[in-house]
Amino acid sequence: MNIKIYIFIVLALLLLSFDNLNSQTSSDKTADTFLNHLSNDNGQGMYDMFSEDVKKKLTLEQTSTIWKQMTGLFGQFVGMSPIQTSEYNGVVLCISNLTFEKGIIEARISIDKEGKISGFFITPKQEETKYTIPEYADTTKFVESLIKFGSEEFILNGVLSLPKSSKKTPVLILVHGSGPHDMDETIGPNKPFKDLAWGLASNGIAVMRYNKRTKQHPEKLTEKFLELDVYDEVINDAVYAVNFLIANADAYNIDKTQIYVLGHSLGGTLVPRIAEKCNSLKGIISMAGMTRKLQNVLLEQYNYLYSLDGEISDDEKKSISELEQQIKNMLSSDLTVNTPPDSLPLSMPGKYWLTFRDIDPASEILKFEGKILILQGLRDYQVTIEDYEIWRNALKAKKNSKLISYEDLNHLMQVGKGKSKPEEYYVPTKIDKRIILDITSWIKE
């Protein structure tokens, strides 16, 4: 996922807050004023409207970058829809859709009894476009079953794509990249996880996909934001998914001795940790999984994105400098769960980085005794050939491992030409057929 989008969404999650509010007839007017400050790139005006609690979580400097990030990603601002006011468990919420030339962003605002903004949540709104079936999928060969699973506090919705077979089938669990993804890992008009599920199910492999916890339960996670770590975001729910399949294998005609996990992007980085907590996995797949230290990847991505227009502006240089300081704070021995999130990369809490900064997937994967498949697109600017070579060197002595690279594929495993750019994620494109065929062949070997 585009790193700017991730920063943008994490910032939004940080700000979402639900206090006990009384309905106010002036709430829509307050929200309108706030959104006008936003669309006029008036960071000071926005910041002045925040409650003291929000100001503790977000600096004026961060507030002032929100509009630039939005227009940088979605182009020229077109306008906003009328504000809809409603209540949620006694909370007054104001919602408006902000339309840009390249997409729509939903803005949700809550206002306290003093007329201050106590919550602000902005997220790209998925276009209501009809899903087109990939040419490699045959919907007559599988059925889909809705499922629910997870911890008692964070029950997740999911889907099983089940081949029509008289024999028990192998099953692959899909684990998302960074950001609050739905079960299809929807990015703009694209649904890479749905492409994978339908393509593989057409070839006799069951697939499980599910909403990410940060997508289905943003309100609950915001209340516990400072307690969030990488296990909460990704790993725990993947383990719940494995256990769900083991417990329900007979009901879904699944071979529980052939359970596989595919992690994409962040999921691909963490798939060795998932395997460490699951003794029953037959194999794991890292698709565009990062192996380098995150601090190096973040700086590289910032420089890459900022240089796409041919030069890095003074503001962009300042942003890079701020990131470098945040990285130093993250790597410091003084990092604790109480370190302010706004002093750390991506505004994520100290506990998150304490569980993430020492992850070494290329070393950790050597502990796994099952089958291993590494997939990498060489047009990927987020996870690059350097990551792939680290996988290769680590696995060169492992006979049950296989690595495949694709010269013309990007981070979403989509075909493209030339230098990869974030905009291409928003062009309707299917996951390449070679990915479907190579995973199918590898599982059935």
N, C-alpha and C positions, 0 to 999 in steps of 0.2 A: 504494500500500500504506500502511496506517495507520502513521504515523511511530513510534508507541510499539512496534508489532510489530517495526519495522525496528531500533530501538534494541535491543530485546530479543534479536533474532536475531544482530545484529552482536556484541553482548556475548557471546553464546554461542560464536560463531566464534572470538572472541578467546581464550576460555578453553580451547578444545579442544586437548589436548596428548597425544601418545603417546610415552611414555618406555619404555625397556626395563625391564619389570617381571617379578618372580617371582610365580607364583600364590601367593595367601595364603588360608588358610581363613577368616581374619577379614575378608576384603575386603567381603563382603556386610553384615557387622555395621557396618563403618566407613561404608559407603554409606548404610545405614539411619539411622545417627546423623546423618549430614550432611543427609539428606532431611528428617529430623524437625526439625533446626534451620531448614531452609528453610521448611517448612510452618508452623512456629511464628513465622515472621518474625524469627528470631534471626540477624541479619546478623553479629554479633560471633562467634557460635558457628560459623557457616560459615567466616568469614574465618580463624579460628584453626586450622581444619583444612586450609587451603590450604598447598601447598608454597611455598617462598620464591620459586620461579620464577613461580608464579601471582600471588603478592602484588605482584610487580613490574609485572604487567599490569593488576591490578584493585585499586582502593582499597576500603577498608572502607565508605566512603560509597556507592560504586556497588553493592557487595554488598548493602547494606541496602535498596536500592530494588527488587531483583529480585522479591521476593514481592509487593510492592504492584503492580508492573506486571502480574504474572501474574494476580492476582485482579481487577485493574482491567479487564483484557481478557476474562478467561474466567469471572468471577463466583466464587461461593462454592466453596471446596474441598470435594470429596466424599471422596476417599481415594486411596490409591496401590496399585498391583498388587505382588505379590511380586517381589523383586529377582532378576533373571536374571544370572548371572555367566558370562562366557565369556572366551576369549582371542582377541586379534587381533594376529597377528605377534609373539607373545610378550608382548602387553600384556593385563593383566586389566581387563576392562570390566564394570561393573555397570549394568544397565538397568532402569528402572522407569517405568511409565506413571502420571502424575498426572492424576486425573480431576477436572474442574471442572463446574459446571452448564452451561457453554457450550462445552465441548470438552475435549480430552485433550492433555496435553503429555508428550512423551517426554524423560526425563532420562537422560543417559549420564555415568557417572562413572568415572575411572581413579584408581587408588591406587598410590602408589609403595612401595618396600620399607620406608620408614620409617613407613608408615601414613598418609601425607599425601595430600590430594586434589591430584593433578597435572594433572587434566583434568576439565572440567565442560561438557557440551554439552546445551542444552535447546532444543527446537524443537516448535512445534505439530504434533501428529500428525493427519494427514489422516484424516477419517472414511471408513470403507469403505462409502460410499454409492454406489448404482448410478447411473451417468450417464444422465440422461434426454435424449433427442434433442430439440433445439429444433424447433419447428413449421416453421421455415424451412429445415431441413436434410432432404435426401432421400438416404439412404445407398445407394440403387440407382444414383446418378449418379456415384459416385466410389469409388476404392479407396485403401487406405493402404499405404505401404511403409516399413518400418523402415530407418533409415540410421545410419551412424556417420561422423563427420568431426571436424576440428579439428587442433590441434597434436599432435605426438607425445606430449607430456607430459599434455595435457588432451583426450583423445578424448571426444567427447560423443555421447550417444544422441539421436536425433531421429526425426521422422515426417514423411513427405510425404503430403499428401492430394491425390490426382491424379484430376482429372475423367476420365470415360470419354469420350474424344474422339478422332476420327481426325485432327484438326489439332493442331499444337503449341499449348500453352496458356501464357498469362502466369502468372507465379508471384510470390507474396508471401511474404516472410520476416518472421516475428514476433519482435520483440526485447522482452524483459521489462522490468518496472519493478524497483525496488530490492528487495533481499532475495534469498535463495537459492531461486529458483523452479524448479519442474519444467517440462516442455515444455507443459503445459496452463495454466501460470500459476495453479495451484490455490490458492485462498484459501477456507478453510473448505469448504463443499459446492460451491463455484462453480469452474468451469473456463472462464474467458473466452476463452483462446486456442483451446481445443477447439471452443467455440461458433463462433468466428470461422472456424476452419479448415473445419469441416463446413458452415457456412452458405455460405462463399465457394466451396468445392469443388462444392457443389450448383449453383452458378451459373457453372461453367466456369472457375474460377480456381484454379490449384494453390496450395497453401499449405505452407510449411515451418515447423515448430516444433521446438524442441529444449530439452534440459535446460540450465539455466544452469550455468556452471562452478562457482559457489559452492554449487550444489545437488549436483552429481555428484562433485565432488572437494574436499569440505570439509577433509579431513585434510591433503592436499597444500598447500592454500592456507593453512592454519593455520601450517604449518612456514615459509611464506614471507610471513607476514602483514604484516610491516613493509615488504615490497617491493610490496605490492598497490597498484595504481592503477586509475583508471577504465577504462583500456584493457584491463587484465587482467579486470576485472569484466564489461564489456559489449562494448566496441568490437571487440576483436580477434576474438572468436568470431563476431560478425555478419559481419565481413569474410571469415572462413573459410567461413561459410555461403554467401555470394555466390560465392566461388571454387569451392565444391563444386558448386553448381548450374550454373555455366558449364562445368565439366569433365564433368558428367554429364547435360547437357541432352538429348542424343539418347536416352539410356537411359531417361529419364523423360518423354519427349515434351513437353519444355518449350521454349518460345521464349526463347532466351537474350538476345534483344534487348528482352525485356519482363520484366525482373526489378525488382521493387519491394520496398521495406523499410518495414514499419510498426513504429514504436517506441511502446511504451506507457509513460506516466509517465516514469521516468528514461530509458528507451529513447527516448521521444519527445523528450526534451531533447537526447539525444546523436545523434539520427539525422542532423543535419547533419555531424557529425564522421565518422560511418560513411560517408556519401556522399562526403566528401572523400577517403576512402581507397579508394573504388570508382569507377572511371571508367565502369563498364558499367551503372549503374542507370538505369532508365527514369523512375522516380519514387519519391518518399518520402512517408510519412504520419506525422505526429506526432499521436498520440491521447493527450490529456491530458498534453501535454508542457510542462514548466515552462520559462518564459523569464526569470523574475525571478531575482535573486541568491539563492542557497540560504540565506544567512544570514537574509534577510528572510522567506523561506518557512518556515524552521524555527521562528522566533519566533512567526509567525502561527499555525502549526499547534499549537504548545504552548499558546498562549493560547486558541485555539478549543476544543481538547479539554478543557482544564482548566476552561473556563467553561460546559461543557455542563450541569453540575449546578446552575448558577446563581451560583456563587461560586468564587473561586480561593483555596485554603487557604494557610496560611503555608508548609507543606511544598512546595506547588506553586509558590509565589512564589520559594522558595529554589531550586527546580529550574530555573526560568526564569532566575534570576540566574546560576546556574552555567553554563547554556547561553550566556548573553551573554558570559561570560568565555572560554568555549571558542571562541566565534566570534571574539573579539578575537585569541586565540592563532592561530587559523586564518588570519586576515587579516594578521597581523603579518609584517613583512619579515624577521623572525627565524625564521620557520617553515622547518624543514629536515626531511630524511628521518629525523633522529634525535629529533625532538620527540616526547615520550611520547604515545601514542594517547589515554590517559585525560585528557589536557589539551585534547583536540580534540573537535569535535562528533561524536556517534555513536560515539565511541571508535575512529574510523578513523585509520590511520597518516598521518604527515606527507606521505609520497609521494602518497597518494591525494588529499589536498587540494591539493597543488602542481599536480596535473594537472586538478583539477576547478574550483578557485575562479575561474579566469579564463575559463571557458567562457561564451560569449555566443551562444546558439543563434539568436536573431533576426537577428544580424549575419552569423553563419556560414552561415545557410541561403541568403543572397543569392548566395553563390558557386556554388550548385547550379543547373545549367542545365536540368534535367529538370522533370517535373511535380511539383507540391507540393500536398498536401492536409492541412489542419489540422482536427481533430475535437475538440470540447470540450463536456463536460457542464456545465451551469450550476449544478447542485447539488453540484458537486465542491468540497469544502472544502480539498483538498490542492493542487490546481492550479486556479486560479480564473479568473474573468472578466478579471482584471488580466493574467494571462498571455496569454489569448486576444487581448486588445486590443493587446498588444505584438506578437504575431504579425501582427495585422491591419495595424498601422501600418508594420511592416517590409516587408510583402508587397504593399502597396497599388499599387505600380507594376509588380509582376511579373504579367504576363498569364497565365502558365501556372500560377498558384496559385489554390486554392479553399479557402475557410474555411466550416465548418458548425458551428453551435452547437445544443445541444438543451436546452431549458428544464428538462426533468424527469429528466435523467440524472446519475448520480453518477460517481465516479472510475473505476469498473469498467464504465461505460456501461450501467448498469442503471437501469430506471425506479423512481422513488420519489417520495414527497411530503414536503413540509416540510423541516426542517433535516436535512442529511445527518449521519449518525453512523456510527462504526466498526462498530457492531453489525450494520448492514444488510449488510455484506460477508459475514456468516455466515448470511444467509437465502438459501435456494436461489432463485436468479434467473438468467435468461439474459441475455446481451448483447442489447440491443434490436435488433429486426429492421431498423430504419432504418439502423443502422450497416452491416449486411450489404448492404443495397440501395444505400446511398450509395457505399460502397467499390466495389461491383461496377460501378455506373454510371460512376464516375470512371475506373476502370481501362479500361473498354471504350469510353470516349469517343474 
